[in-house]
Amino acid sequence: MKLSFTTLGCPDWTLEEIAKNAKTYGYDGIELRTHADGNHFSPDAPIEEARRVGKLFRDAGVPVMSVMGYCRFAFADDAETAKNQELMRKLLGLAEAMGAPFVRTFAGQIPEGAKKDEMIANVARALKPLAEEAALRKVKIGLETHDDWCGGDQVMKLVEQVNTPAGFGIVYDIFNCFFSGIEPWNVTYGKVKPHICYCHLKDGYTGGDGKGHYVMAGAGDLPLQKILQRFKKDGYDSFFSFEWEKKWHPDLEPPERAFPHFTHKIRALWGA
């Protein structure tokens, strides 16, 4: 088991501050947010810059383990699909240059009125050639369990249709699946386990308003100890990446507090 964090949690830090603090707080890697807003890395950055950044984090002892992209493929419009395929190809090149083994992607919300099985097939057709290209680059595209893709059966239909294990797998966001209420976490885990690239990990609870609210690890509804002990029993050796959504929720605890707390809490529960 290794720990990383997504740079979504520290929107105001420079790359140098991210590298230094990650090492200080006991992390093993970084999931680098890569978005057109430039926070923290632009998809249009030159390959030379990606190499420089990859070296920056490797030299600090916290290599970029994933390029956190924002592609989506659940479209009826072929032009939108093609635009996202082009973006994914840029991200694959950046990940290869950085030495990052993964690129995170979404499938996206299924359009209203669309048939699920048809949309699964559309997404699979869009992703399959990208997964084949990823495998050639020794990179793997990881589809996050998010939006309409939090149930194990639906995600596995997509995995089976893409059918490129060397270039495509799952970023299992445990809390997203848990909070969706589709099925118990261990049921989803049992279905996607062979295809997990790495996991997103965060905690929260359902408030009286019916909405999810994020809290520090261990203070919410997620049965963290049971989850971590199950992963440990199964010999899990990839990353738990702390997804602290500070960029979207400025009222959350600052990264200077949340990030060291996460490493302490998760390592303690893992060793329990």
C-alpha positions in Angstrom: 0.0 0.0 0.0 1.3 3.4 -1.0 -0.2 6.9 -0.3 -0.6 9.9 -2.6 -2.8 12.9 -2.8 -4.5 14.7 -5.7 -3.4 18.3 -6.1 -7.1 19.2 -6.1 -6.5 19.5 -2.4 -3.9 22.2 -2.6 -4.9 24.6 -5.3 -2.7 27.5 -4.1 0.6 25.5 -3.8 3.3 25.7 -6.4 4.7 22.5 -7.9 7.8 22.9 -5.7 5.7 23.3 -2.6 3.7 20.2 -3.5 6.8 18.1 -3.9 8.4 19.4 -0.7 5.3 19.1 1.4 4.3 15.6 0.1 7.7 14.3 1.2 7.4 16.0 4.5 3.9 14.6 5.2 4.9 11.0 4.4 3.4 10.5 0.9 4.8 8.1 -1.7 3.6 9.9 -4.8 1.4 12.6 -6.4 -1.7 12.6 -8.5 -1.1 15.7 -10.6 -4.3 17.6 -11.6 -4.0 18.5 -15.3 -6.6 20.9 -16.6 -6.9 23.8 -19.1 -7.1 26.2 -16.1 -3.4 25.5 -15.6 -3.9 24.2 -12.0 -1.6 22.5 -11.7 -0.4 21.5 -15.1 -1.8 22.4 -18.6 -2.7 19.6 -21.1 -1.1 21.9 -23.7 2.2 22.1 -21.9 5.2 21.0 -24.0 6.7 17.5 -23.5 9.9 19.1 -22.3 8.0 20.7 -19.4 6.4 17.4 -18.6 9.9 15.8 -18.4 11.1 18.6 -16.1 8.1 18.2 -13.8 8.4 14.5 -13.7 12.1 14.9 -12.7 11.1 17.5 -10.0 8.8 15.1 -8.3 11.1 12.0 -8.7 14.0 14.0 -7.2 11.9 14.9 -4.2 11.0 11.2 -3.7 7.3 11.6 -4.6 7.0 10.7 -8.3 3.9 11.6 -10.3 1.9 8.4 -10.1 -1.1 9.6 -12.2 -2.0 12.5 -14.5 -5.4 13.5 -13.2 -7.3 14.3 -16.5 -10.8 15.4 -17.2 -11.8 13.6 -20.4 -15.4 12.4 -20.8 -16.8 10.0 -23.4 -20.5 9.6 -22.7 -21.7 11.6 -25.7 -24.1 11.0 -28.5 -22.3 13.7 -30.5 -19.3 12.2 -32.3 -17.5 15.6 -32.4 -17.5 15.8 -28.6 -16.1 12.3 -28.4 -13.4 13.1 -30.9 -12.5 16.3 -29.0 -12.0 14.3 -25.8 -10.0 11.6 -27.6 -7.7 14.3 -28.8 -7.3 15.6 -25.2 -6.6 12.0 -23.9 -3.9 11.6 -26.5 -2.2 14.8 -25.1 -2.5 13.4 -21.6 -1.0 10.1 -22.6 2.0 11.9 -24.0 2.5 14.0 -20.9 2.2 10.9 -18.6 4.8 9.0 -20.6 7.1 12.0 -20.5 6.6 12.4 -16.7 7.1 8.7 -16.1 3.5 8.5 -14.6 2.0 5.0 -15.0 -1.7 6.2 -15.0 -4.0 8.8 -16.5 -7.3 9.3 -14.7 -10.4 9.8 -16.9 -14.2 10.0 -16.5 -16.8 8.4 -18.6 -19.2 11.2 -17.9 -22.9 11.6 -17.1 -25.1 9.6 -19.4 -27.3 12.0 -21.5 -30.9 12.2 -20.5 -33.0 9.7 -22.6 -30.0 7.7 -23.7 -30.1 3.9 -23.3 -27.4 2.7 -20.9 -26.2 -0.3 -22.9 -25.9 1.9 -26.0 -23.9 4.5 -24.1 -21.6 1.8 -22.6 -20.9 0.7 -26.2 -20.2 4.3 -27.3 -17.8 4.9 -24.4 -16.1 1.6 -25.1 -15.6 2.4 -28.8 -14.1 5.7 -27.9 -11.8 4.3 -25.2 -10.6 1.1 -26.9 -8.2 2.7 -29.4 -6.9 5.1 -26.7 -6.3 2.1 -24.3 -4.3 0.4 -27.1 -2.2 3.5 -27.6 -1.7 3.8 -23.8 -0.5 0.3 -23.6 2.2 1.0 -26.3 3.3 3.9 -24.2 3.4 1.8 -21.0 0.7 3.9 -19.5 -2.8 2.8 -18.3 -6.0 4.8 -18.5 -7.9 4.6 -15.2 -11.7 5.2 -15.4 -12.9 6.8 -12.1 -16.1 5.4 -10.6 -18.0 8.7 -10.8 -21.3 10.1 -12.0 -23.4 7.2 -13.5 -20.5 4.8 -13.3 -20.5 3.8 -9.6 -22.1 0.4 -9.9 -19.8 -2.6 -10.3 -21.9 -4.3 -13.0 -22.0 -1.2 -15.3 -18.3 -0.5 -14.9 -17.4 -4.1 -15.6 -19.5 -4.1 -18.8 -17.3 -1.2 -20.0 -14.1 -3.0 -18.9 -15.1 -6.1 -20.8 -15.9 -4.2 -24.0 -12.7 -2.1 -24.0 -10.9 -5.4 -23.4 -7.4 -4.0 -23.2 -6.1 -4.8 -19.7 -2.6 -3.5 -20.4 -4.0 0.0 -21.2 -7.3 0.3 -19.3 -8.5 -0.2 -15.8 -10.4 1.4 -12.9 -9.7 4.2 -10.5 -11.9 2.9 -7.7 -13.3 5.9 -5.8 -14.5 4.1 -2.7 -16.5 6.9 -1.3 -18.3 7.7 -4.6 -19.5 4.1 -4.8 -20.4 3.9 -1.1 -22.3 7.2 -1.2 -24.2 6.2 -4.4 -26.0 3.5 -2.5 -26.1 1.2 -5.5 -24.6 -1.7 -3.6 -22.4 -2.4 -0.5 -18.8 -1.3 -1.0 -17.5 -4.8 -0.7 -19.8 -6.0 -3.5 -18.5 -3.3 -5.8 -14.9 -4.0 -4.7 -15.3 -7.7 -5.4 -16.4 -7.0 -9.0 -13.7 -4.4 -9.9 -10.8 -5.7 -7.8 -8.8 -7.4 -10.7 -8.9 -4.1 -12.7 -8.1 -1.5 -10.0 -5.2 0.8 -11.1 -5.4 2.7 -7.8 -8.0 4.0 -5.4 -9.4 7.5 -4.5 -10.0 7.7 -0.8 -11.9 10.3 1.1 -14.5 10.3 3.9 -17.8 12.1 4.5 -21.4 11.7 5.7 -24.9 12.3 4.4 -26.3 15.4 6.1 -29.8 16.3 7.1 -30.1 18.1 3.7 -29.5 14.7 2.0 -26.2 15.9 0.5 -22.8 14.5 1.0 -20.4 16.5 3.2 -16.6 15.8 3.3 -14.8 15.4 6.6 -11.3 14.3 7.7 -10.5 10.6 7.2 -12.1 8.5 9.9 -14.7 11.1 10.9 -17.4 10.2 8.4 -19.6 7.2 7.5 -17.1 5.2 5.5 -16.1 2.0 7.3 -12.4 2.8 6.8 -10.9 0.1 9.0 -12.9 -2.7 7.5 -12.1 -1.4 4.0 -8.4 -1.1 4.6 -8.1 -4.4 6.4 -9.8 -6.1 3.4 -7.4 -4.5 1.0 -4.5 -5.5 3.2 -5.7 -9.1 3.4 -6.0 -9.2 -0.4 -2.4 -8.0 -0.8 -3.2 -4.6 -2.3 0.1 -2.8 -3.2 -1.0 0.2 -5.3 -2.0 3.7 -4.2 -4.7 5.1 -2.0 -4.9 8.7 -3.4 -6.4 11.2 -1.0 -8.9 13.3 -2.9 -9.5 16.3 -0.7 -11.7 18.6 -2.8 -10.4 21.9 -1.5 -10.5 23.5 -4.9 -14.3 23.0 -5.1 -15.0 23.4 -1.4 -12.9 26.3 0.0 -14.4 25.8 3.5 -12.7 22.4 3.9 -9.7 22.1 6.3 -6.4 23.5 4.7 -4.0 21.0 3.1 -1.4 21.7 5.9 -3.8 20.0 8.3 -5.7 17.5 6.1 -2.7 16.0 4.3 -0.6 15.0 7.3 -3.7 13.8 9.2 -4.5 11.4 6.2 -1.1 9.7 6.2 -1.2 9.2 10.0 -4.8 7.9 10.0 -4.5 5.6 7.0 -1.2 4.1 8.1 -2.5 3.5 11.6 -5.7 1.8 10.4 -3.7 -0.3 7.9 -1.4 -1.5 10.7 -4.2 -2.2 13.1 
